[in-house]
Amino acid sequence: MRQVILIPDETGGYVVKVPSLPGCYSQGESVDEALANVKEAIELHMEDMQAAGEEVPLDVPRRNPLTGGLVAKLPVISAGERIRALEKAGFYVARQKGSHITLRRDNPPGRVTVPNHKTMKPGTLNRVIKDAGLNVDEFVDLLRTLPPSPN
């Protein structure tokens, strides 16, 4: 099943959102009912997209573009690789304070402040990529074009 977000409803029960399929929602009185219902909603939404000749988007990412293997997360990369990939996307290091770096891009305008930690949680990296105006595939393509890091 695709990634879904369960949101408690103010009147009880749950609303379910499917981030990879904009406009696809369901609901249920319990978590189990909401998850069962959203499976049907996802199926219907994708059938309608296909019938309309639209491309059904992948869930957050299904295949690792570096290896072609099935994965559920981004590749593990160093802080330096993250920064260098963002620099290839037109960002530059504007400032650093402690263990955080602010990168800016002039055109199109953008700013991200990222932890300069040895590792970054996948959820944090996904949000940084999105706020940088990129998608996961574009970010991974940038990683592929990086020269080997000096040891």
C-alpha positions as CSV (number, residue, x, y, z in Angstrom):
1,M,0.0,0.0,0.0
2,R,1.1,3.6,-0.6
3,Q,2.2,5.9,2.1
4,V,-0.8,7.4,3.8
5,I,-1.4,10.0,6.5
6,L,-4.0,9.3,9.2
7,I,-5.5,12.5,10.7
8,P,-7.8,12.3,13.7
9,D,-11.1,14.0,12.9
10,E,-12.5,16.5,15.3
11,T,-15.8,14.6,15.4
12,G,-14.1,11.2,16.0
13,G,-12.7,8.7,13.6
14,Y,-10.0,9.4,11.0
15,V,-9.4,11.1,7.7
16,V,-6.8,9.5,5.5
17,K,-4.8,11.4,2.9
18,V,-2.6,9.8,0.2
19,P,0.3,12.3,-0.5
20,S,1.4,10.6,-3.7
21,L,-2.1,10.8,-5.2
22,P,-3.4,14.4,-4.8
23,G,-7.1,14.5,-4.2
24,C,-7.3,10.9,-2.9
25,Y,-8.9,10.7,0.5
26,S,-10.9,8.4,2.7
27,Q,-12.1,8.0,6.2
28,G,-13.1,5.5,8.9
29,E,-14.3,5.3,12.5
30,S,-11.2,3.3,13.5
31,V,-7.7,3.1,12.2
32,D,-8.3,-0.4,10.8
33,E,-11.5,0.8,9.0
34,A,-9.8,3.9,7.7
35,L,-6.9,1.9,6.3
36,A,-9.2,-0.6,4.7
37,N,-11.2,2.2,3.1
38,V,-8.2,4.0,1.8
39,K,-7.0,0.9,-0.1
40,E,-10.2,1.0,-2.1
41,A,-9.9,4.7,-2.6
42,I,-6.3,4.3,-3.9
43,E,-7.4,1.6,-6.3
44,L,-10.3,3.7,-7.7
45,H,-8.2,6.8,-8.0
46,M,-5.5,5.0,-9.9
47,E,-8.0,3.3,-12.2
48,D,-9.6,6.6,-13.0
49,M,-6.2,8.2,-13.8
50,Q,-5.3,5.3,-16.1
51,A,-8.7,5.5,-17.8
52,A,-8.1,9.2,-18.4
53,G,-4.6,8.4,-19.9
54,E,-2.8,10.1,-17.0
55,E,0.5,8.8,-15.6
56,V,0.0,7.3,-12.2
57,P,2.8,8.7,-10.0
58,L,5.1,6.4,-8.0
59,D,4.9,6.3,-4.3
60,V,7.9,7.9,-2.5
61,P,10.4,6.3,-4.2
62,R,9.8,2.7,-5.2
63,R,13.2,2.2,-6.9
64,N,16.6,3.4,-6.0
65,P,17.8,5.1,-9.2
66,L,21.4,4.3,-8.3
67,T,20.9,0.6,-8.2
68,G,17.5,0.0,-9.7
69,G,16.6,-2.1,-6.7
70,L,13.4,-1.7,-4.7
71,V,13.8,0.6,-1.7
72,A,11.6,2.6,0.7
73,K,14.1,5.3,1.5
74,L,16.7,7.6,0.1
75,P,20.4,6.5,-0.2
76,V,22.5,7.2,2.9
77,I,24.9,10.0,2.0
78,S,27.3,12.2,3.9
79,A,26.8,15.8,4.9
80,G,29.3,16.9,2.3
81,E,27.4,15.0,-0.4
82,R,24.1,16.6,0.6
83,I,25.7,20.1,0.5
84,R,27.5,19.4,-2.9
85,A,24.3,18.1,-4.5
86,L,22.4,21.3,-3.4
87,E,25.3,23.4,-4.7
88,K,24.9,21.6,-8.1
89,A,21.2,22.7,-8.0
90,G,22.3,26.3,-7.8
91,F,22.5,26.8,-4.0
92,Y,25.5,28.3,-2.3
93,V,26.5,28.3,1.4
94,A,25.4,31.6,2.8
95,R,26.3,31.0,6.5
96,Q,26.9,28.4,9.1
97,K,26.2,28.4,12.8
98,G,27.1,25.5,15.0
99,S,26.0,22.3,13.3
100,H,23.6,24.0,10.8
101,I,24.2,25.5,7.3
102,T,22.0,27.9,5.4
103,L,22.2,27.6,1.7
104,R,20.6,30.1,-0.7
105,R,19.7,30.1,-4.4
106,D,19.2,33.4,-6.3
107,N,17.3,32.1,-9.3
108,P,14.8,30.8,-8.7
109,P,15.0,32.1,-5.2
110,G,15.4,29.5,-2.5
111,R,16.7,29.0,1.0
112,V,17.2,25.9,3.1
113,T,18.8,25.6,6.5
114,V,20.0,22.0,7.0
115,P,21.8,20.1,9.8
116,N,25.4,19.5,9.0
117,H,25.3,16.2,10.9
118,K,27.0,13.0,9.9
119,T,23.7,11.4,9.1
120,M,20.3,12.9,8.3
121,K,16.9,11.2,8.9
122,P,15.2,10.3,5.6
123,G,12.2,12.4,6.5
124,T,14.3,15.4,7.1
125,L,16.2,14.9,3.8
126,N,12.9,14.4,1.9
127,R,11.6,17.8,3.3
128,V,14.9,19.5,2.4
129,I,14.7,18.2,-1.1
130,K,11.1,19.4,-1.5
131,D,11.9,22.8,0.0
132,A,14.8,23.1,-2.4
133,G,12.3,22.8,-5.3
134,L,13.5,19.4,-6.3
135,N,12.1,15.9,-6.3
136,V,13.8,12.8,-5.2
137,D,14.7,11.7,-8.7
138,E,16.3,15.1,-9.5
139,F,18.3,15.0,-6.2
140,V,19.6,11.4,-6.9
141,D,20.6,12.5,-10.4
142,L,22.6,15.4,-8.8
143,L,24.3,12.9,-6.5
144,R,25.2,10.7,-9.5
145,T,27.0,13.6,-11.1
146,L,29.1,14.5,-8.1
147,P,32.9,13.9,-8.4
148,P,34.2,11.4,-5.8
149,S,34.7,13.1,-2.5
150,P,38.3,13.7,-1.4
151,N,39.5,11.4,1.4
